[in-house]
Structures are given as C-alpha cells and as structure tokens.
Amino acid sequence: MINYTSAEEAVSIIQSGDRVFVHGSACTPNFILDEMARQASRLRKVEVVSITVQGDVKIADPQYKESFYLNSFFVSKPVREAVNDDRGDFIPIFLSEIPLLFRRNILPLDVAVVTVSPPDRHGYCTLGTSVDIARSAVDTARKIIAVVNPRMPRTHGDGVLHLSRIDKCVWHEEELLTVDYSTKVTDVERQIGKNVAELIDDKATLQMGIGTIPDAVLSCLHNHKDLGIHTEMLSDGAIDLIQRDIVNNRYKGIHDNRTVTGFCFGTRKLYDFANDNPSIAFMDIQHVNAPHTIMQNRRMHAINCAIEIDMTGQVCSDSIGTFQYSGIGGQMDFMRGAALSEGGKPILTITSRTKKGIPRIVPYLRQGAGVVTTRGHVHYVVTEYGTAYLYGKNLRQRARALIAIAHPDDREMLERTAFERFRNY
C-alpha cells in the first residue's frame, strides 16, 4: 500500500538553507514548486539547482527573493530574469559533468524534487521523460519528494526508482508541459535543414540540439538510410524517422538497436511514443554525454546551434553579451565526441541574421559573450547560404569561409574588418 501525502506535508521536509534539486523540462514539478511558494514565509535562503525548468515557476518571482535562490546549470525562460538579476546565478559546466557535482559532494543535495511515472507491481517508478541529471540527483540527495503523475510515460533505461527510496510521495495528475517546434520553423531554418542534410551520411549516428533548426534537419532526412540516434534530447522530429525504419540504430557501434537519449521534450505524441518503448533508452547524462561514449558511435554527426560566431570561429551559444540566455549544455560534449568518432562530423548551425536583422556572423563576439565552443573545436558551420569547413584552416582562411556564408548585406562590413585585422587578407 502506497502512503501518498499532501503537497503541504511533502514540502515540510524542506528547511531553510537546504539545497534542493528540481526536475526539469516536461518533468518540472510545478505542483510542488507552487507549494514551496506558499510556504515561503518559513523558508530562507533555499538554494534551488536545476537545468531547464518549464512552465509557471512561481518561486522565481521577485517577491520570493529572500526565500529562494535559483542556481541554474542551464537557464530557461522561467528563471532567466531571476538569474540575470540578484535572485539567482548560472553555473558554467558541461552537461556531462553536472552529475559529478552531486556524486563528488561538490554540491551536496539535501532534497530532490522529481516527477515520476506510477509504480509497477514491483514498486518501481521511473523518472519518465527526463533521466538526464535527475539520476544522479536521486542517487545522492538525502531526501526525495516525488510527484506521481499517471500522465508521465514509463520509460526504459536508467530511470528506475523504487518507492522505498522516496521519502514523500504525492499523487497529482496533470498533463505534461509540451513544446511544438514544428510550428515555429521558418523558411530560413528549412534551408539550413536542407544544407545540413547534405552533410549527413547514410549509417550516421545523430545528435540534435534543442530548437527549430534540429527539427528542420530531421524533416529533411527521409531519403537517408540506416541512421542511428545518440542524443541528449529527443524531439518529435525523430518519431517518423524511427517508424519508417530510417532510424534503426543498426550501425552505431555502441548501444546498437536502441535510440539513446538523456531526456525528451515535445508534444504529447512524443510522450506517448516513449511510453513503455523498449527501443528508446533514457540514460544517465554522465554516460550519454561523455565524449568517450559519444566517440564510440561510428559516423557520429553532432548538430547544434549558436547565438553568434566570430570570423575566426569562436562560438557563443549561451549568452547575449553579458545577458545569460541559456547554458553550455551538451554542445561541447558532442562537438568533441563527434570529432573523435570514426567518420564523425561536428556541425554548428546558425541563421545568418536574427529575426530583428542583427548579424550572427560577426567580426568580434559581443563584450561579455561566453565562448562555449572554441575555434579549435569547430569543423562545419552551416547557414542558409551554405557550409563553411574550418577544420585545419588558418585565421584568414576561416574568415573567408565564414564571410561566404554570411548574409549578403553583411559581407562588405566583414570583408572590411577582415582586411583591417589581417592586412594581407
């Protein structure tokens, strides 16, 4: 017999000064976070650590500044204002290494708050759509609060959690948070998708980052054969490819015959597809994103996005100047792993301009911008105007290659800057 309790009683185990892990993406436990906000008057200096939380995260509101401090490994929209204010901060770290902070007691956790699927007849729940860093969080936290949501898919892999490990179980049924990138794809991003698809070989293993461009790439792969997936995030775009046997994972070299991911985030269709699907392995991100794991996939093609890139190949993917927009995430994990893979291709995608017409290929990164991917790690850069291959090229050659795929109206400015910088450009 499961002893379910109220959210109020569950949150009572959180004390002032605690460090609390909060599950992310579709698993964001807003039902518990709302209760934490209601109990804010008794709580002071509770440090909340997380990656991409979603939904209406009330504890991020300014009125709770004295109660909660949001320390984020990857900044998402609900906490972006708090992190760039004095109510939180950002921890720069590779996604693959976040579990080490918990396991090595660098950031010891007092409480982990997670959302899980209902227990099976053996008493095992699963971490559902987000195993990622949550695996290490529940392995190391002194106490665990679990929201049992019957709408949460039961997933295969590393996410099993027995009821005996949970200190407080709360039953709460609600639809999971969703996102539909397919409705946001522009013609520019579709062209980038086509350009990237031309680089992808049959029998390649794919990693896709987050956003519209990765989904645009997936939509262009219907003439490919025998692809595999080893990725930190799985999106809706993969479903059709798996169902058509275009993605069959036969030639990966590690975890053959299984799609490997750390988490999934998309529509209800994706969550239903993942439910009790033994062909999808949701694994600990310390394993999924380790470069030595990634490189064991043959023809590993890593496809990620950037905010801006300078003409020497330095890539900013996590900030807009000093404004912290997102995080390092798994970009460097996969860029390096793909580069070391037999036949691998690290691919960075970027629109030539923002929606407001601001250039993304620039002479210099903005002041305060974070370099996520160094110029020593960049191989392919793709815009809607083509592909630049930078590996092995000197600074002048890189500048020429990147200017050729910049927006046509920006090329004169870039040429002038390149000439001033390199003299004999």
C-alpha positions as CSV (number, residue, x, y, z in Angstrom):
1,M,0.0,0.0,0.0
2,I,1.5,3.4,-1.1
3,N,1.3,6.1,1.5
4,Y,0.5,9.2,-0.5
5,T,0.7,12.6,1.2
6,S,-0.3,16.2,0.5
7,A,2.0,18.7,-1.2
8,E,1.9,20.7,2.0
9,E,3.3,17.8,4.1
10,A,5.8,16.9,1.4
11,V,7.3,20.4,1.3
12,S,7.5,20.5,5.1
13,I,10.7,18.4,4.8
14,I,12.5,21.3,3.1
15,Q,14.2,23.6,5.5
16,S,15.9,27.0,5.4
17,G,19.4,26.7,4.0
18,D,18.7,23.5,2.1
19,R,20.0,22.8,-1.4
20,V,17.1,21.5,-3.4
21,F,17.3,19.8,-6.9
22,V,14.3,20.4,-9.1
23,H,13.5,18.1,-12.1
24,G,13.4,19.8,-15.5
25,S,11.7,20.0,-18.9
26,A,8.4,18.1,-19.1
27,C,9.1,16.8,-15.6
28,T,9.2,20.2,-13.9
29,P,7.2,19.6,-10.7
30,N,5.3,22.9,-10.6
31,F,2.7,21.5,-8.3
32,I,5.4,21.2,-5.6
33,L,7.1,24.5,-6.6
34,D,3.7,26.2,-6.1
35,E,3.5,24.8,-2.6
36,M,7.1,25.9,-1.9
37,A,6.0,29.4,-2.8
38,R,3.1,29.1,-0.4
39,Q,5.5,28.1,2.4
40,A,8.0,30.8,1.5
41,S,7.4,32.7,4.8
42,R,9.0,30.0,6.8
43,L,11.9,29.4,4.3
44,R,15.0,31.4,4.0
45,K,18.0,31.0,1.6
46,V,16.9,27.8,0.0
47,E,19.2,27.1,-3.0
48,V,17.3,25.6,-6.0
49,V,19.5,23.9,-8.6
50,S,18.2,22.7,-11.9
51,I,18.6,22.6,-15.7
52,T,15.7,23.7,-18.0
53,V,12.7,24.1,-15.8
54,Q,9.5,24.9,-17.7
55,G,6.0,26.4,-17.0
56,D,5.0,29.0,-14.4
57,V,7.8,28.7,-11.9
58,K,6.4,30.9,-9.1
59,I,9.5,30.7,-6.8
60,A,11.3,32.7,-9.5
61,D,9.1,35.8,-8.7
62,P,10.9,38.7,-7.1
63,Q,8.6,38.5,-4.0
64,Y,10.3,35.3,-3.0
65,K,13.8,36.7,-3.2
66,E,14.6,36.1,0.4
67,S,13.3,32.6,0.4
68,F,14.8,31.0,-2.9
69,Y,18.0,31.5,-4.8
70,L,17.9,29.9,-8.3
71,N,21.3,28.4,-9.2
72,S,20.9,27.2,-12.8
73,F,23.1,24.8,-14.8
74,F,21.1,25.8,-18.0
75,V,19.0,28.9,-18.0
76,S,15.5,28.6,-19.3
77,K,12.8,31.3,-19.8
78,P,11.0,30.9,-16.4
79,V,14.2,31.7,-14.5
80,R,16.1,33.9,-17.0
81,E,15.1,37.2,-15.3
82,A,16.0,35.9,-11.9
83,V,19.4,34.6,-13.0
84,N,20.3,37.9,-14.6
85,D,19.1,39.7,-11.5
86,D,20.4,39.1,-8.0
87,R,17.9,36.3,-7.3
88,G,20.0,33.6,-8.9
89,D,23.1,32.8,-11.0
90,F,24.5,30.5,-13.6
91,I,27.0,27.7,-13.2
92,P,29.0,27.2,-16.4
93,I,29.6,23.4,-16.8
94,F,29.4,20.7,-19.4
95,L,26.2,18.8,-19.1
96,S,28.1,15.5,-18.9
97,E,29.8,16.7,-15.7
98,I,26.9,18.0,-13.7
99,P,26.3,14.6,-12.1
100,L,29.9,14.8,-10.8
101,L,29.0,17.8,-8.7
102,F,26.4,15.7,-6.9
103,R,28.4,12.5,-6.8
104,R,31.6,14.1,-5.6
105,N,29.8,16.1,-2.9
106,I,30.8,19.4,-4.5
107,L,27.1,20.4,-4.5
108,P,25.6,18.0,-2.0
109,L,21.8,17.8,-2.2
110,D,19.5,18.0,0.8
111,V,16.3,17.3,-1.2
112,A,15.5,16.2,-4.7
113,V,12.0,17.0,-6.1
114,V,11.1,14.9,-9.1
115,T,8.1,13.8,-11.2
116,V,7.8,10.1,-11.8
117,S,5.5,7.5,-13.5
118,P,3.3,5.4,-11.3
119,P,4.9,2.4,-9.7
120,D,4.7,-1.0,-11.3
121,R,3.7,-4.2,-9.4
122,H,7.3,-4.4,-8.2
123,G,7.2,-1.0,-6.7
124,Y,9.4,0.7,-9.3
125,C,8.6,4.2,-10.7
126,T,10.6,5.8,-13.5
127,L,12.0,9.3,-13.9
128,G,9.9,9.4,-17.1
129,T,10.9,11.9,-19.8
130,S,13.9,13.3,-18.0
131,V,16.6,10.9,-16.7
132,D,19.5,13.3,-17.6
133,I,20.9,14.7,-14.4
134,A,18.0,13.6,-12.3
135,R,19.5,10.1,-12.0
136,S,22.5,11.4,-10.0
137,A,20.2,13.7,-8.0
138,V,18.0,10.9,-6.6
139,D,21.1,8.8,-6.1
140,T,22.7,11.3,-3.9
141,A,20.0,13.5,-2.2
142,R,19.4,13.0,1.5
143,K,15.6,13.1,0.9
144,I,13.4,12.6,-2.1
145,I,10.0,14.2,-2.9
146,A,8.2,12.5,-5.8
147,V,5.1,13.7,-7.6
148,V,3.5,10.5,-9.1
149,N,1.7,11.6,-12.3
150,P,-0.2,9.0,-14.3
151,R,0.3,11.1,-17.4
152,M,4.1,10.6,-17.1
153,P,5.3,7.9,-19.5
154,R,7.1,4.9,-18.1
155,T,10.5,4.9,-19.8
156,H,13.2,2.3,-20.2
157,G,16.8,2.7,-19.2
158,D,18.5,4.3,-16.2
159,G,15.4,6.0,-14.7
160,V,14.1,3.3,-12.4
161,L,13.4,4.5,-8.8
162,H,11.9,2.2,-6.1
163,L,9.2,3.5,-3.8
164,S,11.4,2.6,-0.8
165,R,13.8,5.4,-1.8
166,I,11.1,8.1,-1.8
167,D,10.5,10.0,1.5
168,K,7.3,11.7,0.4
169,C,5.0,10.6,-2.4
170,V,2.4,13.0,-3.8
171,W,-0.3,11.8,-6.3
172,H,-1.1,14.6,-8.8
173,E,-2.5,14.1,-12.3
174,E,-1.9,16.8,-14.9
175,E,-0.9,17.0,-18.5
176,L,2.8,17.3,-19.0
177,L,4.4,20.5,-20.3
178,T,4.8,20.5,-24.1
179,V,6.5,22.3,-26.9
180,D,5.9,22.0,-30.7
181,Y,9.0,23.3,-32.6
182,S,7.4,22.2,-36.0
183,T,5.0,25.2,-35.9
184,K,7.9,27.7,-35.4
185,V,10.2,26.6,-38.3
186,T,10.8,29.4,-40.8
187,D,11.9,29.2,-44.5
188,V,15.4,30.2,-43.5
189,E,15.6,27.3,-41.0
190,R,14.2,24.9,-43.6
191,Q,17.0,25.9,-45.9
192,I,19.6,25.3,-43.2
193,G,17.9,21.9,-42.6
194,K,18.5,21.1,-46.3
195,N,22.1,22.2,-46.2
196,V,22.8,20.1,-43.1
197,A,21.0,17.0,-44.6
198,E,23.5,17.1,-47.5
199,L,26.3,16.6,-45.0
200,I,24.7,13.6,-43.3
201,D,25.9,10.2,-44.4
202,D,23.8,7.0,-44.5
203,K,24.5,4.9,-41.4
204,A,25.4,8.1,-39.4
205,T,24.5,8.4,-35.8
206,L,22.8,11.7,-34.9
207,Q,22.7,14.1,-32.0
208,M,20.4,17.0,-32.3
209,G,20.3,20.1,-30.0
210,I,17.2,22.0,-29.0
211,G,15.1,24.1,-31.2
212,T,13.6,24.7,-34.6
213,I,16.8,24.0,-36.7
214,P,17.3,20.4,-35.4
215,D,13.7,19.7,-36.2
216,A,14.1,21.2,-39.7
217,V,17.1,18.9,-40.2
218,L,15.2,15.8,-39.2
219,S,12.4,16.7,-41.6
220,C,14.9,16.6,-44.5
221,L,16.2,13.0,-43.8
222,H,13.5,10.9,-45.4
223,N,15.8,9.8,-48.2
224,H,18.5,8.6,-45.9
225,K,19.1,5.0,-44.8
226,D,20.1,3.2,-41.6
227,L,20.6,6.2,-39.3
228,G,21.1,6.0,-35.5
229,I,20.4,8.3,-32.7
230,H,22.5,9.0,-29.7
231,T,21.5,12.4,-28.3
232,E,21.0,14.3,-25.1
233,M,17.5,15.4,-26.2
234,L,14.9,13.6,-28.3
235,S,12.2,15.6,-30.1
236,D,9.1,14.9,-32.1
237,G,11.1,15.0,-35.4
238,A,12.6,11.6,-34.7
239,I,9.3,9.8,-34.4
240,D,8.5,9.5,-38.2
241,L,12.1,8.5,-39.0
242,I,12.0,5.7,-36.4
243,Q,8.6,4.5,-37.6
244,R,9.8,4.4,-41.2
245,D,12.9,2.5,-40.2
246,I,15.1,5.3,-41.5
247,V,16.4,5.4,-37.9
248,N,17.0,1.8,-36.9
249,N,20.3,2.1,-34.9
250,R,21.8,-0.9,-36.6
251,Y,25.3,0.6,-37.3
252,K,26.1,2.7,-34.3
253,G,28.9,0.8,-32.6
254,I,27.6,1.3,-29.1
255,H,24.0,0.7,-27.8
256,D,23.1,-0.8,-31.2
257,N,19.4,-1.2,-32.0
258,R,18.4,1.4,-29.4
259,T,17.8,5.1,-29.6
260,V,19.7,6.6,-26.8
261,T,18.8,9.9,-25.1
262,G,19.0,11.7,-21.8
263,F,15.6,13.3,-22.0
264,C,12.8,14.1,-24.4
265,F,10.7,17.3,-24.7
266,G,8.0,17.9,-27.3
267,T,4.3,17.1,-27.8
268,R,2.0,14.6,-26.2
269,K,2.6,12.4,-29.3
270,L,6.3,12.1,-28.3
271,Y,5.5,11.2,-24.7
272,D,3.1,8.5,-25.9
273,F,5.7,7.2,-28.3
274,A,8.2,7.0,-25.5
275,N,5.8,5.3,-23.1
276,D,7.0,1.7,-22.4
277,N,9.0,1.8,-25.6
278,P,12.0,-0.6,-25.2
279,S,13.7,0.7,-28.3
280,I,14.4,4.0,-26.5
281,A,16.9,4.1,-23.7
282,F,16.8,7.1,-21.4
283,M,20.2,7.1,-19.7
284,D,22.2,9.0,-17.1
285,I,23.6,12.1,-18.8
286,Q,27.1,11.4,-17.4
287,H,27.2,8.4,-19.7
288,V,25.2,9.7,-22.7
289,N,27.2,12.9,-23.0
290,A,30.7,11.6,-22.1
291,P,32.9,12.3,-25.1
292,H,34.5,8.8,-24.7
293,T,31.0,7.3,-25.0
294,I,29.9,9.5,-27.9
295,M,33.1,8.8,-29.9
296,Q,32.3,5.0,-29.9
297,N,29.4,5.7,-32.2
298,R,30.5,5.4,-35.8
299,R,30.0,8.4,-38.1
300,M,28.7,10.5,-35.2
301,H,27.1,13.6,-36.5
302,A,26.5,16.3,-33.8
303,I,24.2,19.1,-34.9
304,N,24.0,22.1,-32.6
305,C,23.0,25.8,-32.7
306,A,24.7,29.1,-31.8
307,I,23.9,32.6,-30.9
308,E,26.8,34.2,-32.8
309,I,30.2,33.2,-34.2
310,D,33.2,35.5,-34.9
311,M,35.2,35.3,-38.1
312,T,37.9,33.2,-36.5
313,G,35.4,30.5,-35.4
314,Q,34.8,31.3,-31.8
315,V,31.2,30.3,-30.9
316,C,28.9,31.9,-28.4
317,S,25.9,29.7,-27.6
318,D,24.8,30.6,-24.1
319,S,24.7,34.4,-23.7
320,I,23.8,37.6,-25.5
321,G,26.8,39.7,-24.4
322,T,26.7,39.6,-20.6
323,F,23.0,38.6,-20.5
324,Q,22.8,34.9,-19.6
325,Y,20.4,33.3,-22.0
326,S,20.9,29.6,-21.8
327,G,23.9,27.4,-20.9
328,I,26.8,25.3,-22.1
329,G,24.6,22.2,-22.1
330,G,25.9,19.3,-24.2
331,Q,27.3,21.2,-27.1
332,M,31.0,20.8,-26.3
333,D,30.4,17.2,-25.2
334,F,29.1,16.3,-28.6
335,M,31.3,18.5,-30.7
336,R,34.3,16.8,-29.2
337,G,32.8,13.3,-29.2
338,A,31.8,13.7,-32.9
339,A,35.2,14.9,-33.9
340,L,36.9,11.9,-32.3
341,S,34.3,9.4,-33.8
342,E,35.3,7.4,-36.9
343,G,33.7,9.3,-39.8
344,G,32.2,11.8,-37.4
345,K,31.1,15.4,-38.2
346,P,30.7,18.2,-35.6
347,I,28.2,20.6,-37.2
348,L,27.2,24.1,-35.9
349,T,24.1,25.7,-37.4
350,I,23.3,29.4,-37.3
351,T,20.9,31.7,-39.2
352,S,22.9,34.5,-40.8
353,R,20.9,37.1,-39.0
354,T,18.5,37.3,-36.1
355,K,14.8,37.9,-36.7
356,K,15.5,41.6,-36.0
357,G,18.1,41.7,-38.7
358,I,21.2,41.6,-36.4
359,P,24.2,39.8,-37.9
360,R,25.2,36.5,-36.3
361,I,28.5,36.1,-38.1
362,V,30.4,39.0,-36.6
363,P,34.0,40.4,-36.6
364,Y,34.1,40.1,-32.8
365,L,31.8,38.5,-30.2
366,R,29.9,40.9,-28.1
367,Q,31.6,42.2,-24.9
368,G,30.9,39.7,-22.2
369,A,29.8,36.9,-24.5
370,G,30.6,33.4,-23.4
371,V,32.7,31.2,-25.7
372,V,31.0,27.8,-25.5
373,T,32.8,26.1,-28.4
374,T,36.3,27.2,-29.1
375,R,37.7,27.9,-32.5
376,G,39.9,24.8,-32.1
377,H,36.8,22.6,-31.9
378,V,34.8,24.0,-34.8
379,H,34.6,21.9,-38.0
380,Y,31.4,22.6,-40.0
381,V,29.4,25.8,-39.8
382,V,26.1,25.9,-41.7
383,T,23.8,28.9,-42.5
384,E,21.0,29.3,-45.1
385,Y,23.7,30.4,-47.5
386,G,25.9,27.3,-47.4
387,T,28.5,25.5,-45.4
388,A,31.9,26.6,-44.2
389,Y,34.5,23.9,-43.3
390,L,37.0,25.5,-40.8
391,Y,39.0,22.5,-39.6
392,G,42.7,22.9,-40.4
393,K,42.2,26.4,-41.7
394,N,44.2,29.4,-40.6
395,L,42.5,32.6,-39.4
396,R,42.4,34.3,-42.8
397,Q,41.0,31.2,-44.5
398,R,38.4,30.9,-41.7
399,A,37.4,34.5,-42.2
400,R,36.9,34.0,-46.0
401,A,34.9,30.8,-45.5
402,L,32.6,32.4,-42.9
403,I,32.1,35.6,-44.9
404,A,31.0,33.4,-47.9
405,I,28.0,32.1,-45.8
406,A,27.2,35.3,-44.0
407,H,24.1,37.4,-45.0
408,P,24.9,39.1,-48.4
409,D,24.3,42.6,-46.8
410,D,26.8,41.9,-44.1
411,R,29.7,40.7,-46.3
412,E,31.1,44.1,-47.2
413,M,31.4,45.0,-43.5
414,L,33.0,41.7,-42.7
415,E,35.4,42.0,-45.6
416,R,36.5,45.4,-44.5
417,T,37.0,44.3,-40.9
418,A,39.0,41.2,-42.1
419,F,41.2,43.4,-44.2
420,E,41.9,45.8,-41.3
421,R,42.7,42.9,-39.0
422,F,44.7,40.6,-41.2
423,R,46.3,43.2,-43.5
424,N,47.1,40.9,-46.4
425,Y,43.7,39.3,-46.3
